[in-house]
Amino acid sequence: MRPGRSWSVVLLVVLTGCAGSFIRSQSPEPELDEQRTKLVGDYAVPFGLHPVKVEAVGLVTGLPHTGSDPDPSPQRDDLVSEMKAYGVAHPNEILSSGTASLVLVRGYLRPGIQQGDHFDIEVRVPSRSGTTSLNGGWLMETRLAEMAVLNGSMREGSMIAKAHGPVLIDPSADGQDDNHVTANRGRVLGGGIAQKSRPLALMLKPDHRSIPISSQIGVAVNHRFHTYNGGVKKGVANPKDDQHVELIVHPRYKDNVDRYVQVIRSIALKENSAQQMARIALLERQLLDPITAATAALRLEAIGKDGIPTLQKGLQSADPEVRFYAAEALAYLDQKEAAPPLVEAARDVPAFRAYALAALSAMDDVAAYDGLRELLDMPSNETRYGSFRALWAMNAQDPLVRGEKVSAQFSYHVLDTMGPPLVHVTRSYRPEIVVFGNDQRLTTPFSIEAGKHIIITGKDDQVTIARFMPNQPDQKRVISTRLDEMVRTLAELEATYPDIVQALQQAKSKGVLPGRFAIDAVPRGGRLYDRGSLSTHKAVSAESAPETDEEPSDQGADSGVAVANPLPGLFDSGQKTLDRHNPDKPSAVNSSSEGGEKGRSLRSWLGTMK
């Protein structure tokens, strides 16, 4: 060997030896024992995790002569045919009345959606339409199908969803000037109803397609997950053939389907006890390293009860990131010790909040319930409403969050909390009004509107609500200045959810509502955090919160690292999908008829015209 070459070899060995102490992979893959263990994800990929777009031509009625007679077109022909199918005798007269408008309707079926589940609907007026505003309109029952281009032409599939309900647009849009586009777009919150369940499956990779591997995947998955059907224990995986394995969504992951699939793909395909013990030892080292903690925690969660002791060790780490990922995995294993660190994460670290709250909602333990109840009193709007939604997902019948059906169109919840007064309304997920603080009062004098037919005026200690409808007797109510009484009276006078949201928005903008007002203050995904500053996050007590609408625990810009896990479906309910496919999206609040409203068919609507 030549001297120069020998020195090069020595130098290379020295450099690589030194580098090993500070260059680490960000994946648990490189170590030998981990490489020997083949996971489900090595053999199969998920199927059914993308939203499915459904659409149709629909009819919005009840417009105050802001509608229009559509020009001759294929869309008009489709709508007239649909109206005739519902038994409408003179559809063209309705279209020319000025109180109706042809609209394009679309929605997105989320992964794992089940028959009967609700989803948000978008409606918009076609270009060149004479309609000036959809404000106050009602989307008649519409049958939605998936569309596809075949042989150069658009083909419609079978009906897989229906939609109906009140249309909510931005109340500030008046159908003129720059607001024209906004006034002609709206949403029916939760107005879509799936008529079929979407399949969720694992598709075997081409090199691994075989009956034995498909069966092995089924055995491995069913060893980890099962459900009960009529009291009979049943695995969640059903190998159908050599190419795919059908999956049932486990109830614990109903609001986090993406994580469920990640966990399933992290299950070992075949592993004996000795191999599992060696892999757990490796995963323990990786869990305690913030760089690899997320993947290690997910794989320990996939192992199941045998991974719990190692995850519990992660809770003892001095590193907040390690504690968070360990607690998140333990929550989906329903271990009560996960609750305190998740409550701390939701309270103090905005980047962790959505994931921590969703994990708490998946637990059946009282510690998680108490922790979420505690967060209802925090000063942050997002923390409070996120906790409310998590409690509702945990148990919608719990007296704390069950609320009332003061209207068939929305749920109404009044919470006796200690934080700053807050009124929260939704534009996605489900139609609801949540009042934090049960004795909020309006400040007089004022005059606001709730839709086109209701005027609300306040003077001294009284509020007068007057309803004026064509061809109907006028109605008037005199009430106190209590916000709760106003909402209930508006519902009694048949104000729609969009009408009441408009009244609340006007009350806030005019200074009539002294507390906070928030729309969709939902914990967000995609936030970044700085590993070095995690330990410096401090919660702000409700008592020290400023008298503003700011988010005290959200102040400051996070930077650096994103949470490794997918955003839970609990806080990604379709709004993001609709907005992503709508470049001209309005700032509209949306509405729905979910929960008790059966909707109006075209035939039943005709009865209201008489």
C-alpha positions as CSV (number, residue, x, y, z in Angstrom):
1,M,0.0,0.0,0.0
2,R,1.3,3.4,-0.9
3,P,2.0,5.8,2.1
4,G,-0.3,8.5,0.8
5,R,-3.2,6.0,0.4
6,S,-2.7,4.6,3.9
7,W,-2.9,8.0,5.5
8,S,-6.2,8.6,3.6
9,V,-7.7,5.5,5.0
10,V,-6.6,6.4,8.5
11,L,-8.0,9.9,8.1
12,L,-11.4,8.5,6.8
13,V,-11.7,6.2,9.8
14,V,-11.0,9.0,12.3
15,L,-13.5,11.3,10.7
16,T,-16.3,8.8,10.4
17,G,-15.6,7.6,14.0
18,C,-15.9,11.1,15.4
19,A,-18.9,11.9,13.3
20,G,-20.8,9.0,14.8
21,S,-21.1,10.8,18.1
22,F,-23.0,13.8,16.8
23,I,-24.5,12.8,13.4
24,R,-27.8,11.0,14.1
25,S,-30.5,9.8,11.8
26,Q,-33.9,11.3,12.2
27,S,-35.5,7.9,11.6
28,P,-35.5,4.8,13.8
29,E,-34.6,2.7,10.8
30,P,-30.8,2.4,10.7
31,E,-30.2,0.0,13.6
32,L,-29.9,-3.7,12.7
33,D,-32.6,-5.1,15.0
34,E,-35.2,-2.6,13.6
35,Q,-34.3,-3.5,10.0
36,R,-34.9,-7.2,10.6
37,T,-38.5,-6.5,11.8
38,K,-40.8,-6.1,8.8
39,L,-43.8,-3.9,9.5
40,V,-47.2,-3.8,7.7
41,G,-46.1,-0.6,6.0
42,D,-43.3,-2.4,4.3
43,Y,-45.8,-4.5,2.4
44,A,-48.9,-2.3,2.0
45,V,-50.0,1.3,1.5
46,P,-53.3,2.9,2.6
47,F,-56.3,3.2,0.3
48,G,-59.1,5.7,0.9
49,L,-57.3,8.5,2.7
50,H,-58.0,11.2,0.1
51,P,-61.3,13.2,0.2
52,V,-63.8,12.3,-2.5
53,K,-65.5,15.2,-4.3
54,V,-69.2,14.9,-4.9
55,E,-71.3,17.5,-6.8
56,A,-74.5,18.3,-8.4
57,V,-76.8,21.1,-9.7
58,G,-79.1,22.3,-7.0
59,L,-81.8,24.8,-6.2
60,V,-81.7,27.5,-3.5
61,T,-85.2,28.9,-2.6
62,G,-86.6,31.5,-0.2
63,L,-84.6,34.3,-1.6
64,P,-86.0,37.9,-1.2
65,H,-86.2,38.4,-5.0
66,T,-82.4,38.2,-5.3
67,G,-82.6,35.1,-7.4
68,S,-82.7,34.8,-11.2
69,D,-84.1,32.7,-14.0
70,P,-81.1,30.8,-15.4
71,D,-80.1,30.9,-19.0
72,P,-80.7,27.8,-21.2
73,S,-77.8,25.4,-20.4
74,P,-77.1,21.7,-19.5
75,Q,-77.2,22.7,-15.8
76,R,-80.7,24.1,-16.2
77,D,-81.9,21.0,-18.0
78,D,-80.5,18.8,-15.2
79,L,-82.2,20.9,-12.6
80,V,-85.6,20.9,-14.3
81,S,-85.3,17.1,-14.7
82,E,-84.5,16.8,-11.0
83,M,-87.5,19.0,-10.1
84,K,-89.8,16.9,-12.2
85,A,-88.5,13.8,-10.5
86,Y,-89.7,15.3,-7.2
87,G,-93.1,15.9,-8.7
88,V,-92.9,19.6,-9.3
89,A,-95.6,20.5,-11.9
90,H,-94.3,23.8,-13.1
91,P,-90.5,24.0,-12.5
92,N,-89.9,26.9,-15.0
93,E,-92.3,29.1,-13.1
94,I,-90.4,28.6,-9.9
95,L,-87.1,29.4,-11.7
96,S,-88.5,32.6,-13.0
97,S,-90.0,33.7,-9.7
98,G,-87.0,35.7,-8.5
99,T,-87.1,33.8,-5.2
100,A,-85.0,30.9,-6.4
101,S,-81.6,30.4,-8.0
102,L,-79.8,27.6,-9.7
103,V,-76.6,26.8,-7.8
104,L,-73.6,24.5,-8.2
105,V,-73.3,22.2,-5.1
106,R,-70.2,20.3,-4.0
107,G,-68.7,18.7,-0.9
108,Y,-65.9,16.3,0.1
109,L,-66.4,13.0,1.7
110,R,-63.7,12.6,4.3
111,P,-61.7,9.4,4.7
112,G,-63.5,6.8,6.8
113,I,-66.9,8.6,6.6
114,Q,-69.8,6.3,7.5
115,Q,-73.3,6.1,6.1
116,G,-75.4,8.8,7.8
117,D,-72.4,11.0,8.8
118,H,-72.7,14.7,8.0
119,F,-70.2,16.9,6.1
120,D,-70.0,20.5,4.9
121,I,-71.5,21.6,1.6
122,E,-70.5,24.6,-0.6
123,V,-72.9,26.3,-2.9
124,R,-72.2,28.9,-5.5
125,V,-74.0,30.7,-8.3
126,P,-72.6,30.0,-11.8
127,S,-70.8,32.7,-13.6
128,R,-73.0,35.1,-15.7
129,S,-76.0,34.4,-13.5
130,G,-78.4,37.2,-12.7
131,T,-78.6,36.2,-9.0
132,T,-77.3,38.9,-6.7
133,S,-77.3,37.2,-3.4
134,L,-77.9,33.8,-1.7
135,N,-78.5,35.4,1.6
136,G,-81.5,33.9,3.4
137,G,-81.7,31.0,1.0
138,W,-82.4,27.3,1.6
139,L,-80.7,24.6,-0.4
140,M,-83.4,22.1,-1.4
141,E,-82.6,18.4,-1.1
142,T,-80.0,17.6,-3.6
143,R,-78.6,14.3,-4.7
144,L,-74.8,14.3,-5.0
145,A,-72.6,12.0,-7.1
146,E,-68.9,11.7,-8.0
147,M,-68.1,13.0,-11.4
148,A,-65.4,11.6,-13.8
149,V,-64.2,12.2,-17.3
150,L,-64.5,9.1,-19.5
151,N,-63.7,9.1,-23.2
152,G,-63.5,12.9,-23.3
153,S,-66.9,13.5,-21.7
154,M,-68.2,14.1,-18.2
155,R,-69.9,11.1,-16.6
156,E,-71.9,11.0,-13.4
157,G,-71.7,8.1,-11.0
158,S,-74.4,6.8,-8.7
159,M,-75.8,9.0,-5.9
160,I,-73.6,8.6,-2.8
161,A,-74.7,11.6,-0.7
162,K,-77.6,14.1,-0.2
163,A,-77.6,17.7,0.9
164,H,-80.0,20.3,2.1
165,G,-80.2,23.2,4.6
166,P,-80.0,26.9,5.1
167,V,-77.2,28.7,3.2
168,L,-74.9,31.0,5.2
169,I,-72.9,33.7,3.6
170,D,-70.8,36.5,5.0
171,P,-73.4,38.7,6.6
172,S,-71.5,41.8,5.5
173,A,-72.0,40.9,1.8
174,D,-74.9,42.8,0.3
175,G,-74.7,41.6,-3.3
176,Q,-73.2,44.8,-4.6
177,D,-69.8,45.9,-5.9
178,D,-66.9,43.9,-4.5
179,N,-69.3,41.8,-2.3
180,H,-71.0,40.3,-5.3
181,V,-68.9,37.2,-5.5
182,T,-69.1,36.7,-1.7
183,A,-72.9,37.1,-1.7
184,N,-73.2,34.4,-4.3
185,R,-71.2,31.8,-2.4
186,G,-72.1,30.1,0.8
187,R,-72.0,27.0,2.8
188,V,-74.5,24.6,4.4
189,L,-72.7,23.5,7.5
190,G,-73.0,19.8,8.0
191,G,-75.7,19.8,5.3
192,G,-74.3,16.8,3.4
193,I,-75.3,13.3,4.5
194,A,-73.3,10.3,3.3
195,Q,-75.6,7.6,1.8
196,K,-72.7,5.1,1.7
197,S,-69.7,4.4,3.9
198,R,-66.3,5.0,2.3
199,P,-64.1,2.0,2.4
200,L,-60.7,2.1,4.1
201,A,-58.2,-0.5,3.1
202,L,-54.5,-1.5,2.8
203,M,-53.4,-2.2,-0.8
204,L,-50.5,-4.6,-1.1
205,K,-47.5,-3.3,-3.0
206,P,-47.0,-5.0,-6.4
207,D,-43.9,-7.0,-5.3
208,H,-45.8,-8.5,-2.3
209,R,-49.2,-9.4,-3.7
210,S,-50.1,-12.8,-2.5
211,I,-52.8,-14.6,-0.4
212,P,-50.3,-15.6,2.4
213,I,-49.0,-12.0,2.9
214,S,-52.6,-10.6,2.8
215,S,-53.6,-13.2,5.4
216,Q,-50.5,-12.4,7.5
217,I,-51.4,-8.7,7.5
218,G,-54.9,-9.5,8.6
219,V,-53.7,-11.7,11.5
220,A,-51.2,-9.1,12.7
221,V,-53.6,-6.2,12.6
222,N,-56.4,-8.2,14.3
223,H,-54.0,-9.3,17.0
224,R,-53.6,-5.6,17.8
225,F,-57.1,-4.1,17.1
226,H,-60.6,-5.5,17.4
227,T,-64.2,-4.2,17.9
228,Y,-67.4,-5.7,19.1
229,N,-70.4,-6.3,16.8
230,G,-73.5,-7.4,18.7
231,G,-71.3,-8.4,21.7
232,V,-69.1,-10.6,19.5
233,K,-65.4,-9.7,19.3
234,K,-64.3,-9.1,15.7
235,G,-61.0,-8.0,14.2
236,V,-60.8,-4.8,12.2
237,A,-59.0,-6.3,9.2
238,N,-60.6,-8.4,6.6
239,P,-58.2,-9.8,3.9
240,K,-60.3,-9.8,0.7
241,D,-57.8,-11.1,-1.8
242,D,-54.2,-11.1,-2.7
243,Q,-54.2,-7.3,-3.3
244,H,-56.1,-5.6,-0.5
245,V,-57.1,-5.9,3.2
246,E,-60.3,-4.1,4.2
247,L,-60.2,-2.1,7.4
248,I,-62.9,-1.1,10.0
249,V,-62.1,2.2,11.8
250,H,-61.5,1.4,15.5
251,P,-63.8,3.6,17.7
252,R,-60.9,5.1,19.6
253,Y,-59.5,6.6,16.3
254,K,-62.8,7.7,14.8
255,D,-61.6,11.4,15.0
256,N,-58.1,10.6,13.9
257,V,-58.2,8.2,11.0
258,D,-54.8,9.2,9.6
259,R,-53.1,8.3,12.8
260,Y,-55.0,5.0,12.9
261,V,-53.6,4.1,9.5
262,Q,-50.1,5.1,10.6
263,V,-50.4,2.9,13.7
264,I,-51.6,-0.1,11.6
265,R,-48.7,0.4,9.2
266,S,-46.3,0.4,12.2
267,I,-47.5,-3.1,13.4
268,A,-44.9,-5.9,13.0
269,L,-45.9,-8.4,10.5
270,K,-44.4,-11.3,12.3
271,E,-42.3,-11.1,15.5
272,N,-41.6,-13.5,18.4
273,S,-41.3,-12.5,22.0
274,A,-37.5,-12.2,22.0
275,Q,-37.5,-10.1,18.8
276,Q,-40.2,-7.8,20.3
277,M,-38.2,-7.3,23.5
278,A,-35.1,-6.4,21.5
279,R,-37.1,-4.0,19.4
280,I,-38.7,-2.4,22.4
281,A,-35.2,-1.8,23.9
282,L,-34.2,-0.1,20.7
283,L,-37.4,2.0,20.6
284,E,-36.8,3.1,24.2
285,R,-33.5,4.7,23.2
286,Q,-35.2,6.3,20.2
287,L,-38.1,7.6,22.3
288,L,-35.8,9.5,24.7
289,D,-34.3,11.3,21.7
290,P,-36.5,14.3,20.6
291,I,-35.3,13.7,17.0
292,T,-36.8,10.2,16.8
293,A,-39.4,10.4,19.6
294,A,-42.4,10.8,17.3
295,T,-41.8,7.7,15.2
296,A,-40.7,5.6,18.2
297,A,-43.8,6.5,20.2
298,L,-46.0,5.6,17.2
299,R,-44.4,2.2,16.9
300,L,-44.7,1.5,20.6
301,E,-48.4,2.4,20.3
302,A,-48.6,-0.1,17.5
303,I,-47.1,-2.8,19.8
304,G,-49.9,-2.2,22.2
305,K,-49.9,-3.1,25.9
306,D,-46.4,-4.4,25.8
307,G,-45.2,-1.0,24.7
308,I,-46.9,0.9,27.6
309,P,-44.0,0.6,30.2
310,T,-41.6,2.1,27.8
311,L,-43.9,4.9,26.9
312,Q,-44.4,5.6,30.6
313,K,-40.6,6.0,30.9
314,G,-40.9,8.7,28.2
315,L,-43.2,10.7,30.6
316,Q,-40.3,11.0,33.0
317,S,-38.1,12.7,30.4
318,A,-36.9,16.2,31.1
319,D,-37.6,17.0,27.4
320,P,-41.1,18.4,26.8
321,E,-41.2,17.0,23.2
322,V,-40.4,13.5,24.4
323,R,-43.1,13.8,27.1
324,F,-45.7,15.0,24.6
325,Y,-45.1,12.2,22.1
326,A,-45.1,9.6,24.8
327,A,-48.3,11.0,26.4
328,E,-50.0,11.1,23.0
329,A,-49.4,7.5,22.3
330,L,-50.4,6.5,25.9
331,A,-53.7,8.4,25.4
332,Y,-54.7,6.2,22.5
333,L,-53.8,3.2,24.7
334,D,-56.2,4.8,27.3
335,Q,-53.6,5.2,30.1
336,K,-54.6,7.7,32.7
337,E,-51.1,9.0,33.3
338,A,-51.2,10.5,29.8
339,A,-53.7,13.2,30.8
340,P,-51.6,15.6,32.9
341,P,-48.8,16.1,30.3
342,L,-51.4,16.4,27.5
343,V,-53.3,19.1,29.4
344,E,-50.0,20.9,30.0
345,A,-49.2,20.7,26.3
346,A,-52.6,21.9,25.2
347,R,-52.4,24.8,27.6
348,D,-48.8,26.0,27.1
349,V,-47.7,25.0,23.5
350,P,-49.9,26.1,20.6
351,A,-48.1,23.8,18.2
352,F,-49.1,20.7,20.3
353,R,-52.6,21.9,21.2
354,A,-54.7,20.2,18.4
355,Y,-53.0,16.9,18.9
356,A,-53.1,16.9,22.7
357,L,-56.8,17.8,22.8
358,A,-57.7,15.1,20.2
359,A,-55.7,12.5,22.2
360,L,-57.5,13.5,25.4
361,S,-60.9,13.1,23.7
362,A,-60.0,9.6,22.7
363,M,-59.6,8.5,26.3
364,D,-62.2,7.0,28.6
365,D,-60.6,8.0,31.8
366,V,-61.9,10.6,34.3
367,A,-58.5,12.2,34.4
368,A,-58.8,13.3,30.7
369,Y,-62.3,14.6,31.3
370,D,-61.2,16.6,34.3
371,G,-58.3,18.0,32.4
372,L,-60.5,19.1,29.5
373,R,-62.9,20.7,31.9
374,E,-60.1,22.6,33.5
375,L,-59.1,24.0,30.1
376,L,-62.5,25.5,29.5
377,D,-61.5,28.2,31.9
378,M,-58.3,29.2,30.2
379,P,-58.1,32.7,28.6
380,S,-57.3,31.5,25.0
381,N,-60.4,31.3,22.8
382,E,-58.8,28.4,20.9
383,T,-58.0,26.4,24.0
384,R,-61.4,26.8,25.4
385,Y,-63.4,26.0,22.2
386,G,-60.9,23.2,21.3
387,S,-61.5,21.7,24.8
388,F,-65.3,22.0,24.3
389,R,-65.1,20.1,21.0
390,A,-62.9,17.5,22.6
391,L,-65.4,17.0,25.4
392,W,-68.2,16.7,22.9
393,A,-66.3,14.1,20.9
394,M,-65.6,12.2,24.1
395,N,-69.2,12.0,25.1
396,A,-71.8,14.1,23.3
397,Q,-74.5,13.2,25.9
398,D,-72.5,14.5,28.8
399,P,-74.6,17.2,30.6
400,L,-71.7,19.7,30.5
401,V,-71.6,19.8,26.7
402,R,-74.9,18.2,25.6
403,G,-76.6,21.6,25.1
404,E,-80.1,22.1,23.9
405,K,-82.0,22.0,20.6
406,V,-83.6,25.5,20.8
407,S,-83.8,25.2,17.1
408,A,-83.8,22.3,14.7
409,Q,-81.0,23.9,12.8
410,F,-78.3,24.2,15.4
411,S,-77.1,23.1,18.8
412,Y,-77.0,25.7,21.6
413,H,-74.7,25.4,24.6
414,V,-74.3,27.6,27.6
415,L,-71.3,26.9,29.8
416,D,-70.8,28.1,33.3
417,T,-67.1,28.9,33.0
418,M,-64.7,31.2,34.8
419,G,-62.7,32.6,31.9
420,P,-63.4,35.8,30.0
421,P,-67.0,35.9,28.5
422,L,-67.0,34.4,25.0
423,V,-69.5,33.6,22.3
424,H,-68.4,31.1,19.7
425,V,-70.0,30.1,16.5
426,T,-69.0,27.7,13.8
427,R,-68.6,27.7,10.0
428,S,-67.6,24.0,9.7
429,Y,-68.1,20.6,11.4
430,R,-71.5,21.2,13.0
431,P,-73.8,24.1,13.5
432,E,-73.6,25.3,17.0
433,I,-73.5,28.4,19.3
434,V,-71.4,28.0,22.4
435,V,-71.7,30.7,25.1
436,F,-68.9,30.7,27.7
437,G,-70.3,32.5,30.7
438,N,-74.0,32.1,31.5
439,D,-75.0,35.7,32.4
440,Q,-73.7,37.7,29.5
441,R,-75.8,40.9,28.8
442,L,-76.1,43.2,25.8
443,T,-75.2,46.9,26.1
444,T,-77.9,49.3,25.2
445,P,-78.9,51.3,23.2
446,F,-78.5,49.5,19.8
447,S,-80.3,48.4,16.7
448,I,-79.2,45.2,14.8
449,E,-80.7,42.8,12.3
450,A,-81.1,39.0,12.3
451,G,-81.6,38.3,8.6
452,K,-84.0,40.2,6.3
453,H,-87.1,39.9,8.5
454,I,-86.1,40.5,12.1
455,I,-85.0,43.7,13.8
456,I,-83.6,43.8,17.3
457,T,-83.5,47.1,19.3
458,G,-82.3,47.8,22.8
459,K,-83.1,50.7,25.0
460,D,-82.5,51.0,28.7
461,D,-82.9,47.5,30.3
462,Q,-85.2,46.2,27.6
463,V,-84.7,44.5,24.2
464,T,-87.4,44.4,21.5
465,I,-87.4,41.8,18.8
466,A,-89.7,42.3,15.9
467,R,-90.4,40.0,13.0
468,F,-92.0,41.2,9.8
469,M,-92.8,38.6,7.1
470,P,-94.9,39.2,3.9
471,N,-98.4,37.7,4.1
472,Q,-97.9,36.8,7.8
473,P,-98.9,38.6,11.0
474,D,-96.1,40.7,12.6
475,Q,-94.6,39.4,15.8
476,K,-92.9,41.2,18.6
477,R,-91.2,40.1,21.8
478,V,-89.9,42.3,24.7
479,I,-87.1,40.7,26.7
480,S,-84.3,41.5,29.0
481,T,-80.8,42.3,27.9
482,R,-79.5,38.8,28.6
483,L,-77.8,37.3,25.6
484,D,-79.2,33.9,26.4
485,E,-82.8,35.2,26.2
486,M,-82.1,36.9,22.9
487,V,-80.8,33.7,21.3
488,R,-83.8,31.7,22.6
489,T,-86.3,34.3,21.4
490,L,-84.8,34.4,17.9
491,A,-85.0,30.7,17.7
492,E,-88.7,30.8,18.8
493,L,-89.3,33.4,16.0
494,E,-87.9,30.9,13.5
495,A,-84.7,32.8,12.8
496,T,-82.3,30.6,10.9
497,Y,-78.8,29.8,12.2
498,P,-77.3,32.2,9.6
499,D,-79.7,34.9,10.9
500,I,-78.6,34.5,14.5
501,V,-74.9,34.4,13.5
502,Q,-75.5,37.7,11.6
503,A,-77.1,39.3,14.7
504,L,-74.2,38.2,16.9
505,Q,-71.6,39.6,14.5
506,Q,-73.4,42.9,14.3
507,A,-73.7,43.0,18.1
508,K,-70.0,42.6,18.4
509,S,-69.0,45.0,15.7
510,K,-71.3,47.7,17.2
511,G,-69.9,47.2,20.7
512,V,-73.2,45.7,21.9
513,L,-71.6,42.4,22.9
514,P,-69.1,43.3,25.7
515,G,-67.4,39.9,25.7
516,R,-65.4,38.2,23.0
517,F,-66.9,36.8,19.8
518,A,-65.1,34.1,17.8
519,I,-65.8,32.1,14.7
520,D,-64.1,28.7,14.3
521,A,-61.4,29.3,17.0
522,V,-60.2,25.8,16.3
523,P,-56.7,24.6,17.2
524,R,-54.6,24.6,14.1
525,G,-52.1,22.2,12.7
526,G,-48.8,23.0,10.9
527,R,-47.5,25.3,13.6
528,L,-43.8,25.3,14.3
529,Y,-42.0,25.2,17.6
530,D,-38.5,25.8,18.8
531,R,-37.1,22.8,20.6
532,G,-34.8,25.1,22.7
533,S,-37.7,27.2,24.0
534,L,-40.3,24.6,24.8
535,S,-39.5,24.6,28.5
536,T,-40.0,28.3,28.7
537,H,-43.7,28.2,27.7
538,K,-45.9,29.4,30.5
539,A,-49.7,29.4,30.8
540,V,-51.5,32.6,31.4
541,S,-54.2,32.4,34.2
542,A,-57.7,33.4,33.5
543,E,-57.5,36.0,36.2
544,S,-54.6,37.7,34.5
545,A,-55.9,37.6,31.0
546,P,-56.2,41.0,29.3
547,E,-59.7,42.4,28.5
548,T,-59.2,41.9,24.8
549,D,-59.9,39.3,22.1
550,E,-56.2,38.4,21.9
551,E,-55.0,34.9,22.5
552,P,-52.6,35.3,25.5
553,S,-51.2,31.7,25.2
554,D,-50.7,32.1,21.5
555,Q,-48.7,35.3,21.5
556,G,-45.2,35.0,20.0
557,A,-44.1,33.3,16.8
558,D,-43.3,29.6,17.0
559,S,-40.4,28.6,14.7
560,G,-38.4,25.6,13.9
561,V,-40.0,22.2,14.0
562,A,-43.5,20.9,13.0
563,V,-45.4,18.2,14.9
564,A,-44.6,15.0,13.1
565,N,-48.1,13.5,13.3
566,P,-51.1,14.2,11.0
567,L,-53.7,16.8,12.1
568,P,-56.6,14.9,13.8
569,G,-59.9,14.9,11.9
570,L,-61.5,16.4,15.0
571,F,-60.0,19.7,14.0
572,D,-59.9,19.2,10.3
573,S,-63.5,18.8,9.4
574,G,-63.6,19.6,5.7
575,Q,-63.2,23.4,5.9
576,K,-59.6,23.1,4.8
577,T,-60.5,20.9,1.9
578,L,-63.3,23.2,0.6
579,D,-61.0,26.2,0.9
580,R,-58.1,24.5,-0.9
581,H,-60.4,23.8,-3.9
582,N,-61.9,27.3,-3.8
583,P,-59.4,30.1,-4.7
584,D,-62.1,32.7,-4.4
585,K,-63.3,31.5,-1.0
586,P,-65.3,34.1,1.0
587,S,-64.9,34.8,4.6
588,A,-68.3,33.4,5.1
589,V,-69.7,31.7,8.1
590,N,-71.5,28.5,7.2
591,S,-74.7,26.8,8.4
592,S,-76.2,23.5,8.5
593,S,-79.4,21.6,9.4
594,E,-77.7,18.7,11.2
595,G,-79.3,17.1,14.1
596,G,-83.0,16.7,13.9
597,E,-83.9,18.8,10.8
598,K,-85.2,16.4,8.2
599,G,-84.9,19.0,5.4
600,R,-87.4,20.1,2.9
601,S,-88.0,18.3,-0.4
602,L,-89.0,20.2,-3.4
603,R,-92.6,18.9,-3.0
604,S,-92.8,20.1,0.7
605,W,-91.4,23.5,-0.3
606,L,-94.1,24.0,-2.8
607,G,-96.6,23.7,0.0
608,T,-95.0,26.8,1.7
609,M,-95.7,28.9,-1.4
610,K,-99.4,28.6,-1.1
